[in-house]
């Protein structure tokens, strides 16, 4: 079955890897992006998930080109890392708005079509940080933990309609976000990973592909870590 897929924040890193992986499987894949240029092999729609009007326009384009969204990968988000004592209220609320409320905004809009079709896949890209916390990331950790509660509640609401809702919890991944770390920071991060290395975005994407596949049709409300063992026990 060729499906209409939407990956938010899909023009780089984990989101782009997921989008490309699903497109290679034959799905019709659209991505949202805020800046830069989207890859030519995918349908790119400029969108800010914190702006409802922008989101409505983007979804109208996706639906017109690919049909109602059947698979949603909620990946868009930002970071504003700093210790709590120096974190501004804007630093906190902006990260929650982009990561958590943005996931709510896009999911609420696409699940209506999924309910009508009695089929759907919702996958939220959370983080190991949402499960075990991280110094300097109280805002990001709160947002990513909130995504877990969000998809688990959604799983209970919509399971009877043939819709699954799961969360992916990546650990330390080689992306633009981690590329800016100093050698000391990178060494310290890798020291806490039993496998002793970072993941590639493609490794995350392969697990995402499974969770939105027909093979995972009986998996819902799950939080699946892809973190090299970093978050064991959380």
N, C-alpha and C positions, 0 to 999 in steps of 0.2 A: 504494500500500500504506500503510495506517494502522499506524504502529509505536508500540510502547511505549518512551518516551524518559524517561531520568532525567538531570537536571542537578543536580549537587551544588553547594551554595552558590548557589542560583538565585533568591534573593529580592531581589537588587539588582545593579546594575552590569552587567558583561559577562554573568554567568550569567542574569540576568533577561532581558536582551535576546535571548540565544540561546533561552531557553525560550519566550518570546513568539513569536519568529520561527518556530520549529518548530511551535508550536501553531497558528499562522496557516496553516501548510501542511497542517494536518489531523492531525498526530500527536497521540497521547495523551501529554501531557507532565506529569511529576511533578518537583517540585523538593525538595531538602532545604534546611533552614534551621536555624540555631542560636538565633536570637533575633528579636524583632519578630513581625510577622504576614505571612504569604504573600499574594500577590495572589489575589483571588477567582477569577480566570479559570484558575488552574492548581491541580493537586493538590499541596498543600503537606504535607510530612511533616517534623516536627521531628526533627533528627538531628545528632549530633556525630560526624564521621568519625574522630575519635580514640578513640571508644568503640565497641568491637565489638558490644556488646549493643544499643546505640542504633541502630547500623547494621543489625543483623539485624532489629530490629523495624520499621524504616523500609522495608526491602526487602520484608518480608512484606506490609506495607500496599500498597506499589506493585504487587506481583505480584497481590495479591487484586483490586485495583481495575482495573489496566490490563493484566495479564498479565506474563509474564517480560520483563525489560528487553532490548530489541533494540538500543537506541542509548544509549550512556553518554557524557555530557560531564562529565569530572572537572574541576570548576572550584573547588571549595571550598578555601579557604586563608586564611592569616593572614600578617601582617608584624610583625616586631619589629626595626625598623631601629636600628642603632647601630654605631659603629666596632668593629672586632674587638677592640681593646685593652680596651674597656669592655663587651664582650658577655659576658653570663653563659652558662654551659653550658645553663641552662634556656631562655634566649632562642634558642639555636641548636637544641636538640633539639625544642622546641615547634614551631618553624616547619617543621622537617623532618617531624615527626610529622603535622602538619595537611596540609601540601602534598604531600609525597612518599609517606609511609607511608599517609596517608588515601587517596590515589589507588590504591595497592596494595590496600588493604582492600576498597574498593568494587569494583574491577575483578575481583579474584579471585572475589568472590561472584557477579557477574553473567555472567562469561564461561562458566561452566558451562552455563547455559541457551543461550548463543550457540553453543557447541560442539555441543550436542544438536540445535539447529535448523539448524546449518551456515550461520548468517548472523549478522552483528553488526557494529556500528560502535563503536569506542572512540576518543574524542577527548579528549586531555589539554590543558588550557589552561595552557601554560607561559608564557614571557615572554622578551622580548628581553634581559632582565637575565640569564637563564640562559645566554645565548649570548655576551654581551660583558662581563658583570659590572657591578657598580656599587658605588662606595664606600659603606660603611655597610649593605650588604646581602649580606654573605658567606653568611649563613644562607639567605636567600631565593633568592639566585643558585644556591647548591648544590642546594636543593630543586628549583628549576625546571630546572636542567641534568640532574638525576637523572631527571626526568620524561621527558626526551628519550631517554635510554638505556633507560628502562623501556618506552616504547611501541615503540621499534625492536626490542627483544628480543621483545616480545609479537607484533609483526608477523611475525617469523621463526617463532615458535612456532605461530601460529594462522592464517597465511595460507591454508594448505591446507583450512581449514574454512570458508572464505568470510567470514572476519572481517578487517576492516581496523583498523589502529591508527595514529593520527597525532597530531601535536602542533601546536598553534596557538601562535604566539609574538607576542602583542600588544606594542606599544610604549607610548607615552604616550597614555592614554585618559582622556576626561572622565568620571570616576567620583567617588564619595565619597572614595576614597583619594587622588586627586590634587587634590580641591577644597580640601584643608587646606593645600596648599603656599602659601608666600608668593609675592608677585609676582616677587621676585628669583629664587626657585627655579623658578618656572614659566617665566620668560624664559630662564633658563639651559638648562632642559630643551628648550624649543622651538628654541633656537639649534642644537642638534645634530640636528635633524630636517629633511632636505631639503625636505619639503613645507611646513614652517614652521607646522604646526598640530597640535593633538591630534586623535585619532580619536574618533568617537562610539561608544558601545557597539553601536549598530546596525550600524556598518561592520564591526566584529569579528564580529557575529552572522551577517552575510551570508556571510562566508567559512566560518564554522563550518557553516552550513547546507549549503554545497556539499560540504564534506569528509565529512559524514555521509550525503550523498545517493547515489542510485544512479548519478548521473553521475560520481561519484568512486570507483566500484567498483574501479578499477585503480590507485588511489593508496593506498599503505600504507608505513609507516615514514618518512613525510615530516615535516619541520618547516617549517611555512608561516608566514613572518613577515608580520604586518600592522602595520607600524610606521612608515610614511611614509618609509622609507629609513634609519631611525635605525641599524639594525644591519647595514648592507651590509658584506659580506665576512666575517661571522661565521657 
